[in-house]
Amino acid sequence: MADSALWISSLTVGTAVLAGWVTSRGTARAPQVDWCYDPFRESVLAFAFAARTAVHDL
């Protein structure tokens, strides 16, 4: 019984550490992605609006 509890607690701790690491990497990378794609944002929104209008007019 104690062995399975040890494995489960180790797996839980490992999962929590991995989740924290993934979250911190995503938080650190988000501003870089925003900066990289910011020049294209207006053209993408204009294209999406034009496509939506074209589909609506059908």
Secondary structure, 3 states (H helix, E strand, C coil): CHHHHHHHHHHHHHHHHHHHHHHHHHHHHHHHHHHHHHHHHHHHHHHHHHHHHHHHHC
